Structure formats: C-alpha cells, structure tokens
Amino acid sequence: MTTLTRPPADPADKPKNSFKLKPWLLEGMPDTSGKRQGPHGRPSDSHKPQAWWKVMCLTGLDYFSTLGYQPAIAALAAGLLSPLATLLLVFATLAGALPVYRRVAKESPRGEGSIAMLERLLPRWGGKLFVLALLGFAATDFMITITLSAADATAHLIENPFAPHFLEGQQVVITLALIAGLGVVFLRGFKEAINVAVVLVAAFLALNLVVIVVSMTHLFTEAGVITDWWTALTTSHGDPIMMIALALLVFPRLALGLSGFETGVAVMPQIKGHATDTDANPAGRIKGAHKLLTTAAIIMSSFLITSSFTTVMLIPAAEFQDGGKAEGRALAYLAHKFLGDGFGTVYDVSTIAILWFAGASAMAGLLNLVPRYLPRYGMAPAWARALRPLVLVFTVIAFIVTVIFQADVNAQGGAYATGVLVLITSASIAVTLSARRKKQRAQVIGFGLISLVFVYTTVVNSIERPDGLKIAALFILAIMVVSFISRMRRAFELRATHIKMDEKALEFTANAAEGPVRIIAHEPKHLSASRYREKLQHAQQASHLPVDCDAVFIEVIVDDSSDFEQELQVVGKRRHGFKILEVHSNNVPNTVAAVLLHIRDVTGFMPHIYFRWTEGNPISNLSKFLFFGEGEIAPVTREVLREAEPDITRRPWVHVG
C-alpha cells in the first residue's frame, strides 16, 4: 500500500472528548450535508404520504392561525377602511400570490420553493449571495412567526376572564415560556404532526365560522350598525377615489394575511400523489399541491373579508388600541361578547393551541432551510446538519426578539410583513424569469405585473415600518458573517460527496505492477504537446521523478467555484500520447486530494502527486483559493490530505519543486 517506510513525524495524539452532551446534540446528523431537510422536508423511507387536505392543515397552522391577530391589526392599521383594504388583500391573494405559487409548486415539486428556483436561475457567487439575502428575509418571516404567534397566544391567555390575575403584566415571561416549550418539543425529537394539525385546524376554523356567522347576524339585525359605519366612512373620506387611494396606501400593512404560501410549497413532499407519479414527473403531487394552495387561499380569503366587516363595525375603535380588550384578538373579543365567556374560553384555548403550533410550523421551516442550503455551500458549521443544535440557536434568537419587542404583537407586525412580502416578491420574480426563459410571453407579462404589485407593496411596507427591514438586515448580516467564517474554516475539508472513475481512468491508475501511481498536476489552460513535455521534464528534474515511470497527468477544470460539495466524475483521456485524468469541479486542491485518496483506496497503490510552486504573493493566492478554487494549490492539497488522513503512513505523497 505505501512506499513510506519510516514516518517523518509521529501523528499528534488527539485528546479524548469528554463533552457528554455532544453525542446527544449531534444525534441523527447525516454524513452528507444538505440531505437532512427537517420535519417538513424530504420524508423518511417509512413515511406514508397523506391526502392533500390533511397536508393543507399542516401548512394551515401558519396560514389560518393569523386569524387570531390579523383582523385586529387590520382594524388598527386601516380603521374604517379595513374592509376595503382587506378586499385589496384578497385580490392580491387570489390574483397574485396564488397563481405565482401554483407555478412554483409545478417547478419545485420536491419542496425546494422559490429560493431554489432563483438559485438555479442565478448561478455562481452572485446567486449564492442573493440566496443568502433571501434566507435572511425567510429567517425574519419564520422567526417572527414564532415570537408573534407566542405573543398573541399570551394575549389570548391573559385577556381571558377566567385567567388568574397574577398573569397580568407577565406577557414577556409567558411568551418566553411558550417559546421554551416549543424548543423542548423539538429537542425531544419532532414527530409527524399532520393528525394533530388536522384536529387543531378543523376545530379552529369551525369555532371561527360560528363567531363570524353570529357576528354577521348581529350586523344585519342591530339597527344602525352598518349605516353608522358607512356614515362615518363617507364623512371621513368623502371621495370614493380617495378611499381607494388610501386603501392602497394601507394595504401593505395587512400583508400578514399573505403568509403561508411558502410553507405550502415546502410541505409538498408530504402530499400523496398518483400511482403513476415518477420522481421526474410527480404530476399527482403537483395537482394535490395546487388543490392545497387554492383551497387554503379561498378559505382564508372568505374569513378575512367577513372578519374585517364584523370587527370594524361591532368593536369600538378604542378597543383596538394599546391595552384595549380587542388588541391582537378581535375575533376572540366578539366570541366573548356574543357567545359568552364559556364559548369564548373554548375559542381562546383553540386559538392558543393553533398559535403555539404555528410556531412549531415556523421552527420546522427554519430547520428545512438551513440544512438545505448553508451546509451545501460550505457556509455553516458541520453541526448545522443536526437538528438539536439548530433548535437551541433558533430558540435563543426567539428569546432575544421577544425581549426586544416586549412580546408586543403590533410591534412585530412590520417585521413579519417584511419577511412575508420579500419571499412572495422573490417568488413572483422567479416565476417571471422562468416564463421568460421558456419564452412564454403571456405569462411573462402577467407575472411581471404581479411582481410590480408586490415590489410596490414591499417598498411601501419597508418605508412605513422600517423596523422589519432593520431586523431582516441584521439576520442577513449575521448569516453572511457566519457563512463566510464557516466557509473559511471548512476550506480544507474534502468536498467530494461521491467519486466515480470511468474505465479508462481506472486503467491509467491501476496498470502498475506494484506502484506507486505517479501523477503530475497540470493546468488545463495549456493543452499543447510541448507544455505536457515541459511539465514532465520539470517533474523529472526538480522532483526526481523516475525517467522510465508511466506518469499520468491530472487536470481539474473549475466550473463554479461558489459551489462547495459535489460529485466528481474522473474521465480518462489521451492527448498528444499522454495519459490524462480530467475532472470538472468547483476547486483544484480539494478535488486533487479527494481523487488521490480514491485512487489509493480503489487500486491499493499509493499515489504520488508532483506540483510546481505557484508564483505570486501567498496571501493573494490563498484568497484566489477561497473564492475561485485556484491559487496556492500544492500546500493546500497537502493540508487537505493531512486533515482527511490522520495516519501519515497511508497519506498520499505531495512533491513540490
């Protein structure tokens, strides 16, 4: 196996790790990054897909639960114009977000979502940086979902007439306890929650339906309610055109009602398709996802419209203000007022439960996103592939956000809306670019107009409520810093997830009678016969390569240096009479090291690789390696081999002259 008879140095003894929590924290971490996609991601082999309407309840934990606070936020933001602004929101939902995400579901049937579509459309470093920025907004969306939902659940608990008085003024403490409980659930291990989601969503929607029907009855039977609202509206806003204009201005504040679409696509792998579905064409799953998205949008739109009329007409405006009984819980206020405290308490319990599980849905969304992208980019530590460390990190961040906003539902609305709107806007742009690439002119125009609407909505929301943009910017900055630090720390890892050599490549490396396999590194930019001869002569003179040896050249062609991990295909070729091993990869030194170790394991012969020293400044060359996969090749190859193979007697030789 080895031509090294006496090691030049003894391997350093590594201290034994006595940190007992580590095996528990890293339990279930896969060997290959990017494979674990969280509870809502790729199902396990034993997972049984469910009917689309059951999966709708899973995504409905996030989407439908906004009824707990959306009507109150709409009434506070738009006042008397709340019904008109809500109608605009419903139009944007059914004519904008719904067709966009139906297209996203068709083009990413494995739950990748719109971010993955943009990643495919925008390759290399530009695409990676854009994805990191979108991940920052997605983190804002999901993280604020956790904190806002827990804060609203706290509001429903404290405002209940049967709640103990000592809970008053303890919003932050109770919210932190709910978030901690959520973290404990995920630390113990997330189990399939579809059946629980079906029960929660069915009960919650049924109770809301009762409240809406009873409230609408009072709306039409109590004299003067509708006329008083209309009189106040026309007195304040006499011009119908001005009403529409003002509704357009306040419409972005209601964007919370658009949440849930990205989650609806993420849960697609859970949907049961047709028996004839294939991995390349899961038509049944796509059809089920379309039913899920359409049905959820229609149900939510119906509740949003009816709740906007009943709440703004039947609840005094002062109750929506800070400290009011309807703050963050308008429908709960109506449930207690018209159906009694008994029914109201049942409604509160149902709302608290679905809001708490909405936080679980958001946590699962975060656990899907991070392992799907960052480890594959080399932009997350190795432990980011495991579930429990990420749960601890996200729980701590949720604590910090809750303390900063003091568990205030209204204060967090801007940040939540920013995350939701940016994701929907990016999805609109993604499908527009996709339609353009496929030369679908009508779809380009339609999706382009939708994109403009959501761009306007996002800009207006960011101007009026810049706190959301500031929080998203902090998330983006944190992700960028952690990502690039991690990328540098992981720079010397083996990056090949799998290596395959064709028949000719195996013939070139396995034909020696007893080894070793001698390989010369060659830059593929110079392919003339004289260049190969020059390289061979240099290795013979500078590195004492035997004159009569049958040397093989290795050429690494760097395609996209922004990628981190990938499968390698080693192809054997003859050029000008010389034997060549050609590999397409994202970098040179890590690829060479991986191929050398693979040749050692496959052939049983120890590889020797011959380099020339790289000209230029070492720091500059190191930067080229980190960002472009080239630069200081020889020492980096040796370092990668050193980290990958601790046994020095089994480590391939690196010669530099």
N, C-alpha and C positions, 0 to 999 in steps of 0.2 A: 504493500500500500504506500509506504513512504520511503523517500530517499534521504530523509533526515535521520541520521544515526545517533546524534547527540544534540539534545535541545540546547540552544544558546542561552536560555534562561528558564528558570522554573516558573510555571504559572503561579500567579499570586493566589493564595488561599482566600476565598471569599467568606466573610463572616456569615454565620447562620442567622437567618431572620427569625427573631423571636416575637415578632408582632403577631399576636394570635388572631386579631380581628381580620387580618389581611385575607386569609382563605375564604372567610365568610363574606367579606365585601366583594371579592372578585369571583364568587361562585357563579357559574353559568357563563363566564366570559368566553366567547368563541375564539378560536385560533386565528381566524381571518377577520380583519376589520371590515365593517360595512355589511356583515351578514346579519347581525342582530338588529332588528328594526323595531323592537319594543312591542308592547301588548297589542297595538293596533296595526302593526306592520305585517310582515310575512308570517302566516300561521305555521305552527309546527306540523310535523308529518301526521300526528294523531288528531289534528284539529278537524272538526266537521263544519263545513261552511253552512251558513244559515240563510233563510229566506231574506229577501231584500228589506221587507218591512220590519223584521227584527233588527237588522243592522241599522236601519233608519233610527231606531230607538237609541242605539249606541251613539250615533252622531247627534241625535236629538238631545242628549244630555247637555251638550254645549249649546245647541241652537235654540231649543224650546225653553231652556231654563232662563233665557234672557227675558221671558215674560215676567219673571219675578221682579225686575227692576226697569225694563225698557219703557213701559208706559209712564212711570213716574219721571224718568229722565226726559222723555219726550215732552211731557206737560211742563216741566220746569224750563226746558230749553226753548220751546216754541210757544208756550202759553195757549192763547185762544186759537192759534194757527196749528196746533198739534195735529188735528185730523187731516188738514190739507198737506202738511209736511209729511205725515205718515203715508198718505196716498202716493206722494212722490217717491217715498222709500220703497213702497210695494211695487211701484212701476219699475224702479231701478232693480229690484229683486227679480221680478218675473221677466222683464225685457232685457236686462243686462247681465246680472250675476248668474242667473240660471242657464241661459244659453252658453255663456263662457265656460262654466264648469261642466256642462254636458260635453263640450268639446274636450276639455281637459281630461275628463273620465275616459273618453274614447282613445285619447293619445297616451294615457298613462294608466293602463288597466291594472297595473301591479301596485297601485297606491303611491306612485312617486310624486304626483302632484305637479303644480305649475312650476315650482322651483326647478325640478328635474328637467322640465321642458326647456326652460331658459338656459339651463346648464348645457343641454345638447345644442341649442341654437347659438350659444356664446362660448366657444371653447377657449382653451389656454388660460393664461393668468387673468385676463380681463373677465372671462366668465367666472373664474373662481372667486375673484374679488366681489363680483356682482352677487354671486350666491351667498357669500359671507354677509354682505349687507342685507340681503333678504332674510337670512337666518336671524339677523339682529331684530328685524321687524317681526318675524314669526315668533321669536322668543318673547318680544314685548306682548304680542297677542296672547300667547298661551300663558305667560307668567301673570299678566294682569287678569286673565280669566280666572286663574286660581285665587288671586288675592281679592278681586272684586266679588266673585261668587261667594267666597267665605265671608267677606264683609257684609254682603246682602243677607246671607243666611243668619248672621249675627243680628242684623236689624230686625228680621222677622222673629227671632227668638226674644229679643229684648222688648219689642213692642207688643208682644202677646200679653193680653190682660192677666193670664194665669202665671206669667213668668215671675220668679222671685224678685223682690225689689233690689236685692243686693247686686243684681246683674247690671243695673243702670250705671252708665258711665264706664263700663268694662268692655267696650267694643273691641279695643285692641287686644286685650287679653283673651277674650273668647275667640276672636278671629285667629290669633296665633295658635290657640289650642286646636281649632278645626284644621288648620294647615298642618300642624304637627301630627294630628291623627291621620291625615292624608298621607304624610310621609311614612308613618308606621305601616300603613296598609301596603305600600309599595316595597318597603324594606322586607316585609314578611313574604313578599312574592305576589305579583299581580296575577290573578286568575281570571278566566273568561267571565265577563260581566254582562253578556248580552241578555241573559234571562232576567237579571236584576234590572237592567236598563229598560226592558220591556215593561216590567211591573211599574217602575217609577214613572216612566213617560206616560203610560196609559192612565195611571191614577192622576198625575199632574194635569194632563190635558182634559180629562173628564171633569175634574174639580174646576178648572178654568172655564170650561164650557158652561157649567152650572152658574158660575159667578157672572159670566157675560150675558147669559140668557136672562137671569134675574135682573141684572142691571139694565139691560135693554128694555125689559118690561117696565121698570120704573121710569126709564127715559121717556117712554111713549104714554105712560099713564099719569105721571105727575104733571100737572098743568104748569106751563110756562118755562119748563126746563130748557127745551130746545129753542123756544123763541127768545128767552133771556140770553142764551149763548149767542144766537145769531145777531141780536141787537147789539150786544157788547162787541162782537166781531166787526160788524159793519160800522159801528161808531168809532172804533179804534183804527180800522183800516177800510175806509170807505171805497176806495178804488179797487175793483177786482184784480186789475193788472198788478197793483202794488201788493195785494195779498199773495199772488203767485210769486212775485219777485222776492218778497220777504220769506215765503215758504222755501224758495230755492236757496236762500241765504242760510236758513237754519237747518235745512235738510241734512247737511253733513254731520250735525250734532246727533242725529238719530242713527248714525251708521252702525251702532251696536246691533241693530236688528238684522244686519247682513252677516253676522258671524255664523260659523258652522259649515260653510261650503268647502273650505279647505279640508276640514276634518271629514266631511262626507266623501271626499275623494280618497283620503288616507285609509279609510276603512274598507276600501273596495276588495282587498284580498279575502275579507270575511264573507263576501256575498257568494251564495251558491249559484253557479252558472248552469248551462245546459250540459247534457252528457256528451255532446259533440264538441264542447269547448276544447281548444288547444292552447298551449302557452303562447303561441304566436298570434292566435286569434280567439281570445276569450269572449266571443260575441254575447253569450248568455250573461256573463258577469257584467259586461258593459251595459246591456239592456236593463239589468237589475239596478245598476248604479243610476241610470237615467230615471227609472221609476222612483228610486230613493230621493234623488235630488228634487224632482218635480213635485212629488207628494209632500215632502218636507216644506218646500217653498210655498205651496198653496196653503197648507195648514197654518204655517206661521204668518203668512200674509193676512189670512182671514182673522186670526186672533189680533194681529197688530192694528188692523183697521177698526174692528169693533171695540177693542180696548181703548184706542185713542179717543173715540167719541164718548164712551161711557165715563172714563176717568176725568176728562177735562170738563164735562158737563155736570157730573154728580159730586165732584170733590172740590171743596173751596180751594182757591189758589194758594192761600196761606199754608195749607197742609202739605204742599209740595216743597216748601222752603226748609232750610236747615232747622232741624228739631221738630218739624211737623210730623203728624201721625202717618202721613202718606209718603213721606220721604223714602224713596227706594223701594216702596211696597204698595203701590197704588191699588192693584187688584186685591191684595190682602185687606186693605182698608175697606173696600167695597164688600168683601166677603164677611167681615165682622159687622159691618153696618147693616146689611140687608138680610143676612142669614144667621146672625147670632154668633156669639163667641165660641160656641161648641163647634159649629161648622168652620168658623174662622180658624180655630186652633188646628183642626184637621188639615185645612188648607196650608197653614203655616208649617206644620210638620212635613207635608208633602213638598212644599217649596224648599225648606231647609235641606231635605234629603236630596232633591234633584240638583240644587245648587252645589252641595258638597260633592256629588258625583260628577257634576260638570267640571269641578276642579280635578277630579281623577281623570276625566277625559282629556283635559288640557295637559296634565302631567304625562299621560301616555303619548300625547302628540309631541311633547318635548323629547321623550325617550325614543321616539321614532326618528326625529330629525337629526339629533346629534350623531348617533351611530351610523346613520345613512350617509352622511357627508364628511364630517370632520376627520374621523379616523382614516377614511379612504384618501383624503387629501394629505394625510400626514400631519394634520393640524389639530390634533387632540392627543393627549397622553394615552398610553396603552390602556389604562384603566377606564377610559371613557367608553370602551366597548361593553363594560359591565353595567348592570342596572343599578345596583345599590349605591356606588359612589356618586352617580349622577343624581339619584334621588336626594342624597344628602346635600349636594351642591344646590339643586333647584329649591329645596326646602329652605335653606339658609337665605337664598336670594329672595324668596317669597316673604320670609320674616322681615328682611330689610325693607322691602317695598311696602309692606303693611305698616311698619312703624313710621316710615316717611310720610305716608298718606293718612296715618291715624285711622285706618280702616274706614275711610270715607268713600262711599260708593260713587257719589257725584264727582269727587276729585279725581277718581281713577278713570272716569268715562272717556276723557280725552285721549289718554294713553291707549286704552283699549281700542277706541275707534281708529286711532292712527295705525295700529298693527293690522287691524282687520282691513282697512281701506288700502294699505300698501300691498297686502297679499292679493286682494281682488284686482287691484290695478295691474300688478305684475302678471297675474293670470290673464287679464284682458290683452295685455301687450304680447304675452307668449302665444296666445291663440291667433292674434293678428299676424305675427311674424310667421307662424306655422302656415296660415292660409296663404300668405304672400309667397312663401317658399313653394307651396303646391299650386301656385298660380290660380287661386280661387278668388276671382275679382269681387264678386258679390259679398263673400264672407269677409274679405279684407275691408271693404267699406263699412259693413255692419259692425264688425268687431272693432274697427278703428274708431267709429263714433262712440261705441260703448267705452273704449279706452279713454277717449277725451272726457266723457262724463265723469268717470272715476278719477281721472287725473285732476279735474276741477274740484271734485269733492275732497280729495286728499289734500290738495293745496289749501283750500279754504279751511278745512279742519285743522291743518297744521298752523295756519296763521292765527286762527281764533284761539286754539288751545295748544300752544307751543310746548306744553309740558310733555305731551305724548311724543313729540319729535325729540325732545331732550332725552327722555328715557330711552327711546329707541337708539339714539346716538350713543348713549352710554353702553347699551347692550352691544351695539356694533363695534364700538371701540374695544370693549372687553373681549369680544370674540376675535377681533383682528389681532390684538396683542397676544392673547393666549395661543391663537392659531400659529402665528409666526414663531413664537418662542418654542412651541411644541415641534414645529417643522424643523427648526434648527437642532433641537435636542434629539430628534429622531432621524437626523440626516444620515447617520452611519448605520442604520438598520438595513437588513436585507429586505428588499421591497417586492421581490417576485412572489406572487401568490401561487404560481404553478409554472413549471418549465417543461417544454416538450422539444425534443430534438428530432429532426427528420432523419431518414435512413442514411443519407449521405453524410450528415453531420456526425452521426454515430460511427460511421465508417472511418471518418477522418481522425476521430479521437480514440477509437478502440482497436486500431490495427497494429499498435506497437506490441512487440513480443513481450516485453516486461516493463515498459515505461521508462522514464516518466513521459507525460504528454507535454510537449513544449509548444507554447502559444505566444505569438507576438501581437501586441496591441497595435492596431493600425487605424488611423483616422480616415473615414470613408470619403472625405472631401477630395482625396488624391488617389485616383484609381489607375494610374499609368503603370506599365510594367517596370519602368525604371524606378518608380517610387517603391514598389514592393522589393526589388532587388536591393535598393539602398537601405530599407528597413532591416532586411535580413542580414546584410553585411554589418550594419551597426550593431545588431544584437550579437553577432559572432565576435566582433572586435571589443565592444565595450562591456558586454556581459558574459563573454567567454562561452557563447552558445556553440556546441559542437558543430563542426563544419558539415559532418555527414548526417546530421539529425534530420528527421522529416517534420519540419516545423509547420504549424498551422497558424494562419492569421485570424484574429477576431476583430470584427467591425461592428460597432454599436451605432445605429442611426437613431438620433434623438428626434422623436416626433413632437410630443407635447411635454415640455419639461415641468409644467404645472401639475401633472399627474404625479401620484406618489406610488401606489401599488398597481400592479397589472400582471397579467400572464405573459410569459415570454415564449416565443417560438424561435428556436435556433435552426437556421437553414444552412445547409452545406452547399457551397458553390465552388466552381473552379474558374479562376480568372488569370489569364496570362500564364497558365500552367501552375499557379499557386493555389493551395487549399485555403478556402475562406469559410469562416463561421460568421454568418450575418444575423444580427438581432436588431429588431425595432423595439425601442424602449423609451422611457422618459428621462433617463440619465445614463452616464457611462460607467463610473466606478462601481456603483452598487450592482449594476447589471453584470459587469465582468466578474465581480466576486461571486454572485449567485450562480453564474454559468460554471465557474471553476469548481465550486463545491458540488454542483450537479454532475459534472464530468467525473470528479473523484468518486462519487457515490455510484454512478452508473457503470463506469469502466473498471473501477478498482485500482486505477493508476493515479499517482499524484501529479497534478498539473503544475507546471512552472510557467509563469507569465513574465514577459520581457517588455519593459517600458523604456521610453526616453524621458529625461527630465523635462518638465514643462517650462517654457520660457515665460518671463514676466514676473510681476510682483505677486508674492504668495497670497497676500490679503485679497488682491483683485481676483486671483484665480479661485480662491475659496468662495468669494461672492458669486462668481460665474457658476460654480458647482451648485451652490444653494438655490439659485434662481433659474439657471439654464441647464443644469445637469452636466456641465462640462467643467473645464478649468484644471484644477490640480488633481489629475487622475491617479497617478501612481501612489502617493501616500494615502489618499482617501480609500483606494481599493484595499490597500494593506490594512487600514483601520477597520473597514467593514469586515474583512476576513477575521481580524483579531477579535472583534466583538461577537461575530457569528460562531466562531470555532475556538472555544477556550483551550482545547487540547492542542498544544503547539506542534506535537508530532503528527497531527492529522490536518494541519493547516496548509493550504496550497502556498507555494513559494512565490514571492514577488521580487523580481530582479529589475533594478533601475540603473541605467548607465547614461 
